[in-house]
Amino acid sequence: MDKFIGSRLDGRYEITELIGEGGMAEVYKAHDVLDNKVVAVKILKAQFAGNEEFLRRFRNESKAISVLSHPNIVKVYDMCFSEKLQYIVMEYIDGITLKDYIDSERVLNWKDAVHFIIQILRALQNAHNRGIVHRDIKPQNIMLLTDGTIKVMDFGIAKFAREESMTATDQAIGTVHYISPEQARGDVTDEKSDIYSVGVMFYEMLTGQKPFDTDSPISIAVMHIRNVAQRPRDINPNIPSGLEEIIMHAMEKDAEVRYQTATDMIHDIEAFKNNNQIVFGYYRMPAQQQSRQYTAAPPREQVQPDYRNQQQPEYYDNGEYDTEEDEEWYGYEEEPARQKSMLVPILTSVTIVVVVICAVIVVAIIAGAWRPGSEKLTTIPDLVGMPYEDAVEIYEDSLVLNVEKEAYNDKYAEGMIYDQSIAAGQEIQQDADGKVRVAIAVSQGTQKHVIPELTNVPESEAIEQLDAMGFTVRKVSEESTMEAGIEKGMVIRTEPKAGTEAEAGQTIVLYVSAGIAVDEVTVPELVGKTLEEVEIEAAHLNLKLVVEEVESAEPEGTILEQDIEAGEIVVSGKEIHVKVSTGVAPEGEVTFGLYLPSIATGRYTLDFSIDGEIVESYAFVTESTDGMVVVTLKERGTKTVVVSITGTQSGLTSRLGTYTFDFTAGGFTAQSENIDAGFEAVTIMPTTEAPPVETQIVTVTEIVPVEPEQPVV
């Protein structure tokens, strides 16, 4: 069973069934539980998730569609590009592909074909206006709804015209039956390539067959480059001549000769709809006949030029053809003979036209349809959707177009007529100049705004700002990099980027952080190691050391503390604060307290010696100490201190003890100690009066100094 069916993506899109499968992605029907609507979810196949080319194409598709907003282009609601899954959430289309419809009908009537083609062209023009070329237009990529609405989809190999040019060597060519000659050659492509593909589809709709078709894709591509397609009317004589011209003009081999924009092709189709006898004069013919024409009743030889299903003649650089070879291709043999042979047909045609016109007038009079002055009536054409300049040029003989209003309009591009004072189809009396005056409204295009800077702005606030400016917002969840450090729910960036001018109604893609993309590492034990060792280890784990030097008796460079305990799991790039020894112990204090024995009376001096040198002396009288002496010493590190007592009255000195003073910790411990004996040795004890004794004289011959006790380390 499919692993996605029954699952819920990001807690929102509940996958219900598989509805389509392409080369690089699968499309599922899903239920959006937040908005309570049916959507389509396009998920990149797992085998392509690690392929940069497919990832690029998949992101290109989402990027292309997300900036488009048009009724004939499938909508995009959401996107996600994480390491585990890449998908696009789109509008769900309840319909069939145009290919399925063409296959079922085989040959479409021209009205249906025109209805579909105009919608496709409008969608493409919207994309082209934003610098996006589809590059894979074909019936399989176009959906048809039950009401006849067209939806263009699958921008999988679309390119942005503002980006570096992309050619067929990038493995991004369209389906071979519909590719343009420049795509087949691997040249740079632009919007005119899409127009060629539309022409091929138009051809297929009206003839029931593709212009070039063999068993070999390579042969088909070569035919697109070299061969001229068989005339559509040779296959289906019911195709109007004007539509045949439009199709063949869209399929010109030279991109500079075919329609330059989708709008240009729409104009010709609209002109045909208003007059299905129109002839445009696009066929290859002698230079004096190549100018574009709008003619209601052309000579038959112009309406039906002689297209042959064979290779085009080769042209010289100056654009002229080889006389002998090319005259044969066009059906010319000898020019004088041709001129003589054409005289009778022309006179015959003129006679027939005159007879037909007279017959129509007679019938009209008999039927009572002829009205005096009716020759001065003008039928108002449908001007809405036409460029103002084109309308002026086309109807200069019958209409005077007065621009009464210019305003922003979301539905019509700049310069397009979006309203007219007289409805299309009405018959209006001409003025003295033989014209009718029509007031029109011309679009200034969609109003534009500058996209604000929204980085690190909360998602809801950013959407509110963009909504207020009239933009359509599409949200894309994306993990933020460690360098950017954008927290979850905050905006990373917009597409188009901040500062860009965009039209109101245009879709702005809002990239919102799904959290910071991180790798996790386990913190090692750093205490006790040297700074040099720790720096190497931290660099390997991508941990950032923040070093603080502190005074310590430990060897210089030794790690004393770390703020994150060993074994804790942190994100890659995390800062770890460590304290490192300077090798110099800090200065500290030790308070020495001494309880005096009961025999202690009189004056004394307490001496503290380090390495044989007295560093502190303290004189006291027993009556003023209340039985206790307290002395504070300041030093660095740990020292061995000898404490001695000197009796002022006796002049004698005795050791009380040897101690270890830890000035860093502020405490001390005794190595050896005998307080009572020390005081007893230096204190003169009071005596009772005794009988006199004989005086003895003692001669001191030698004073032997008493060696002080060695300090215990």
Residue, then its C-alpha position, 0 to 999 in steps of 0.5 A: m500500500d502507498k505509504f502516504i495514503g492515510s497519512r497527514l503531512d505537517g499535521r494538515y494535509e490528509i492524503t486520501e488517494l493517488i490521482g496522478e503520477g509523473g516522471m519525478a513526482e506523484v500527485y495525491k488528492a488530500h483534505d486540508v483539515l485547517d481550511n476544510k477543502v480538497v487540495a492536490v499534493k504533488i510529492l517529489k519521488a523519494q529516489f529523486a530527493g537527493n538528485e540536485e537536478f530534479l530538486r532544482r526542477f521541482r523547486n523551479e515549478s513551485k517557484a514559477i507557479s507560486v508567483l502567478s495568479h490567473p484564472n487559467i493557471v492552477k493555484v498553489y496554496d503551500m509548499c515544503f522543502s525539508e530534508k525528508l520531504q518536498y511537496i507542493v499543495m495545489e488547487y484540486i482540479d475536477g476534470i480531465t486533461l486536454k489530451d483526453y478530450i482531444d483523443s475522445e473527440r479526435v477533431l474539434n470544431w473551430k469554435d471549441a478550439v478557439h475557446f480553449i486556445i485563447q484561455i491557454l494564451r491568456a495564461l501564458q501571457n500572464a506567465h510571460n509578463r512575469g518573466i516565466v516561460h513554461r517550455d513544456i506546453k502540451p495537452q497533457n499539461i492542460m486540465l479541462l473543467t466541466d464548464g469548459t475552463i482551461k487550467v495550465m499546470d506543470f511548470g516543471i521545466a519552466k525557466f525565469a527569463r531573468e535568470e541565466s539562459m537555459t538550453a536543451t543541454d540542461q535536460a529541460i526540453g519539452t515533449v518532442h511532438y510539441i517542442s519548438p525548433e529552437q528547443a530541438r536545436g538546444d538553443v536559448t528559448d523564450e516565450k516564443s517557444d511556448i507560442y510555437s507549442v500552442g500552434v502545434m496544439f491548435y493544429e492537432m485540435l482542428t486536424g485530428q493529427k500532429p503536424f509531425d509524427t513518426d516512431s522516432p523522437i529524434s526524427i520528429a525533432v528534426m522535422h520540427i527544425r527542417n520541415v514545413a507542416q502539411r496545410p491544415r486545410d489539406i487535412n480538414p477543408n472545413i477549417p477557415s482560412g484565417l485560422e489556418e493562417i494563425i496556426m501556420h504563423a504561430m508555427e514559423k520556424d524562425a522565432e523572430v517571424r512568428y507571433q512575438t507575444a501571446t497577446d499578438m496571437i489573441h488579437d488575431i483570433e479575436a479579429f477572426k471571431n469578429n469576421n471569420q472571412i478575414v485574411f492576414g497575409y502571413y503566407r510566404m509569398p513575393a516581397q510585395q505581398q508579405s505585408r500584414q493585411y486585414t481583408a474581408a474578401p481577398p482574392r481566392e489565390q491569396v486566401q489559399p496559398d500553396y503550402r506543400n508538405q516538404q522542406q522549406p527552401e533555403y534563404y540567403d542571408n539577405g532574406e531572398y530566395d533562390t529564383e529557380e529552385d524556390e519558384e518551383w517550390y511555390g508553384y512558379e515556372e515561368e513568370p510570363a506564362r503565369q501572368k497570362s494564365m491568371l488573367v481569366p481566373i481573376l476576371t471570372s472571380v470579379t464577375i462572380v463577386v459582382v453577381v453575388i452582391c447583386a443577388v444579395i441586394v435583390v433578395a434583401i429588397i424582396a424580403g423587406a430587409w433593405r432600409p433607406g440609409s442602412e448603408k450608413l449603419t456601423t456594427i460596433p465590434d467587441l473592443v474589450g480586451m484589445p490593445y488600444e493602439d491595435a483597435v485604433e489601427i484596425y477600426e480607423d475607417s469606421l470608428v473614432l475611439n475616445v479615451e474617456k477613462e484611464a484607471y488601474n484594472d487587475k483583469y486587463a494589462e496596461g493599454m488594454i480596453y476594458d470598457q466601451s460606451i456602446a455594446a458590441g453588436q449594436e448598429i449605430q448611424q454613422d456621422a458625416d465622416g462615415k464614422v461612429r464615436v465610441a467612448i472607451a476605458v483603457s487600463q493602466g495595468t495593475q497597481k504596483h506596490v513595493i514589497p516591504e522587508l519582512t525578515n524576522v517578522p512574525e508570519s501573521e503580521a507579514i501576511e496582514q501587511l501584504d494583504a493590506m497592499g492587495f497581494t495574494v500570499r502563498k506560505v512556504s515552510e522552510e528550515s532556517t540555516m544556523e547562520a540566519g538563525i530565524e526562529k520558527g514562525m518568523v519570516i525568512r524572506t519573500e519572493p519576489k524579494a523585499g524592495t521589488e515593485a510588484e502588482a497588486g493581486q500578484t502572488i508573494v511567496l512568504y518563506v516562513s521558518a519551520g525552525i533552525a536546521v541543526d545537527e546534534v552532538t554530544v558534549p565531551e568532558l573538557v575539564g582537566k584538558t589543556l586548551e589546545e586539546v579542547e580547541i581541536e576537539a571542539a572544532h571537530l564537533n562544530l562547537k564554539l568555545v568561549v574562553e574565560e581566563v581565571e587565576s588558578a594554581e593549576p598549570e596555565g591553559t588547563i580547563l577548570e570549568q565548562d558551563i554545559e556538562a559532559g554527555e549533554i546533547v546540543v545542536s551543532g554550532k552551540e557555544i560552550h563557555v570554559k574557564v581556563s587557568t592562567g597558572v597564577a593562583p588568586e590572592g585569598e584570605v585565611t582567618f586563623g583563630l587561636y583559643l588561649p590556654s588558661i596559663a596564658t597571662g601577660r603580653y605576647t606576640l604571635d608570628f606567622s612564618i612562610d619559608g622561614e620568613i615572618v609575614e605577619s606579627y600580632a601582639f596581644v595581652t591576654e586580658s583584652t582577648d577574652g580568651m581567643v586570638v583571631v588573625t587574618l592573612k592574605e596570600r596566593g595559593t596553598k602555603t605551609v605556615v609556622v605559627s610561633i609565640t613570643g612572651t614579652q616578659s620572658g623574651l622566649t619564643s616557642r612554636l605553637g604549630t605548623y599549618t597548611f593555609d589554602f588561600t584559594a579556599g580560605g581555610f587551614t589545617a594543622q600539620s602539627e600543633n601543641i598550644d599549651a606546651g608553646f605557651e608554657a614555654v614562654t610564660i613566667m609563672p608567678t611564685t610564692e616567697a621562698p627562703p633565700v638560697e645561695t647564689q650560684i653563678v652559671t657561665v654559659t659557654e655555648i648557645v645552641p640554636v634550636e632548629p625550627e621544625q621543617p614544614v610538612v608539604 
